[in-house]
């Protein structure tokens, strides 16, 4: 007989698992429901052929109360104090971490404000410097232009002095532009 492949073997195994599960589930449901119904009927009719399991637990605890305990009692005050110390230590650690982060944040915030202030101051200084440079350029232009005396009109020193005529600036003439 030819041997099946991986997939055929897998599907056969899944089929077998499914059929066995269905059978086992049916038997388990039947035993649980029938068993619980029988117990309920016995309790109602009062026929106690076997004591319920809860009665066994009660009997064991009653027997155990008369005997010596196998453990020492726990002192809860000591435990509470220990837990309080641990909690306080954890709280202090968290506070220190938060304080550290808070200081770092404040430091970063200070740096940012200082950087913005520095930037504004540098911008103002640069604007002032540019204004001064513009003034200097204008003054240089004025200095580079030839100084021309403007006519003042007639001057008289005294009543008896002869009249003076103001000096006039010479007109610029271009070569070859006159009358011919």
C-alpha positions in Angstrom: 0.0 0.0 0.0 1.3 3.5 -0.9 2.2 5.8 1.9 0.2 9.0 2.1 1.7 12.5 2.1 2.1 14.9 5.0 -1.3 16.6 4.4 -3.3 13.4 4.1 -1.8 12.1 7.4 -2.5 15.4 9.1 -6.2 15.4 8.0 -6.6 11.7 9.1 -5.2 12.5 12.6 -7.5 15.6 12.9 -10.5 13.4 11.9 -9.6 10.8 14.5 -9.2 13.5 17.2 -12.6 15.0 16.3 -14.4 11.7 16.6 -12.8 10.7 19.9 -13.5 14.2 21.3 -17.2 13.9 20.4 -17.5 10.5 22.0 -15.7 11.6 25.2 -17.7 14.8 25.5 -21.0 13.0 25.2 -20.0 10.5 27.9 -18.8 13.3 30.2 -22.0 15.3 29.9 -24.1 12.2 30.6 -22.1 11.3 33.7 -22.1 14.8 35.1 -25.8 15.5 34.5 -27.0 12.1 35.7 -24.6 12.1 38.7 -25.8 15.6 39.8 -29.4 14.6 39.4 -29.0 11.5 41.5 -27.3 13.6 44.3 -30.1 16.2 44.2 -32.8 13.4 44.4 -31.0 11.8 47.4 -30.8 15.1 49.2 -34.5 15.8 48.6 -35.7 12.3 49.7 -33.4 12.3 52.7 -31.7 9.0 51.7 -28.1 9.5 52.6 -26.3 6.5 51.3 -23.0 8.4 51.4 -22.3 11.7 53.1 -21.7 14.7 50.8 -18.2 15.8 50.3 -18.8 19.2 52.0 -19.6 17.3 55.3 -16.2 15.6 55.1 -14.5 19.0 54.9 -16.4 20.2 58.0 -15.6 17.1 60.0 -11.8 17.6 59.2 -11.9 21.2 60.3 -13.7 20.3 63.6 -11.1 17.6 64.3 -8.3 20.0 63.5 -9.5 22.6 65.9 -8.9 20.4 68.9 -5.3 19.6 67.8 -2.2 21.7 68.2 -1.5 24.1 65.3 1.4 23.3 62.9 2.3 27.0 62.3 3.2 30.1 64.3 0.8 33.0 64.2 1.9 35.9 61.9 2.6 39.3 63.6 0.9 41.7 61.2 2.3 44.8 62.9 5.8 43.9 62.0 4.8 43.2 58.4 2.9 46.5 58.2 6.0 48.4 59.5 8.2 46.6 57.0 5.9 47.4 54.1 5.7 51.0 55.2 9.5 51.3 55.2 9.6 49.8 51.7 6.9 52.1 50.5 8.6 55.2 52.0 11.9 54.2 50.3 10.1 53.8 47.0 8.3 57.1 47.4 11.6 58.9 48.2 13.2 57.3 45.1 10.3 58.4 42.9 10.5 61.9 44.4 14.2 62.2 43.7 13.7 61.1 40.1 10.8 63.5 39.6 12.9 66.3 41.2 15.8 65.5 38.9 13.5 65.5 35.8 11.9 68.7 37.0 15.3 70.4 37.3 16.4 69.2 33.9 13.2 70.5 32.4 13.7 73.9 34.1 17.3 74.0 32.9 16.3 73.3 29.3 13.6 76.0 29.6 16.1 78.5 30.9 18.5 77.6 28.0 15.7 78.1 25.5 14.7 81.5 26.9 18.3 82.7 27.0 18.8 81.6 23.4 15.8 83.6 22.3 17.0 86.6 24.3 20.4 86.3 22.7 18.9 86.0 19.3 16.8 89.2 19.8 19.8 91.1 21.2 22.0 90.1 18.2 19.3 91.1 15.8 19.0 94.5 17.4 22.7 95.0 17.4 22.9 94.0 13.8 20.1 96.5 12.9 21.9 99.3 14.8 25.1 98.4 13.1 23.4 98.5 9.6 21.9 101.9 10.4 25.3 103.3 11.5 26.9 101.8 8.3 24.2 103.5 6.2 24.9 106.8 7.9 28.6 106.4 7.3 28.0 105.7 3.6 25.8 108.7 3.2 28.5 110.9 4.9 31.2 109.5 2.7 29.1 110.3 -0.4 28.6 113.8 0.8 32.3 114.2 1.5 33.2 112.9 -1.9 31.1 115.5 -3.7 33.0 118.7 -4.5 32.2 121.6 -2.2 30.5 124.3 -4.1 29.9 127.6 -2.4 26.4 128.9 -2.9 25.9 132.5 -4.0 25.0 134.7 -1.0 24.0 137.8 -2.8 25.5 141.3 -2.2 27.6 142.0 0.8 28.2 145.4 2.3 30.6 146.1 5.1 29.7 149.6 5.8 27.7 152.4 4.2 30.8 154.0 2.8 32.4 150.8 1.5 32.1 150.0 -2.2 29.6 147.3 -3.1 30.8 143.7 -3.7 29.2 141.3 -6.1 28.9 137.7 -5.0 31.2 135.2 -6.7 29.4 133.0 -9.1 30.4 129.5 -9.8 31.6 128.8 -13.2 29.3 126.9 -15.5 30.4 123.6 -16.8 31.0 123.5 -20.4 31.5 120.6 -22.7 34.0 120.7 -25.4 32.4 121.3 -28.7 29.0 122.2 -27.4 29.2 125.9 -27.9 28.1 128.1 -30.8 30.2 128.1 -33.9 
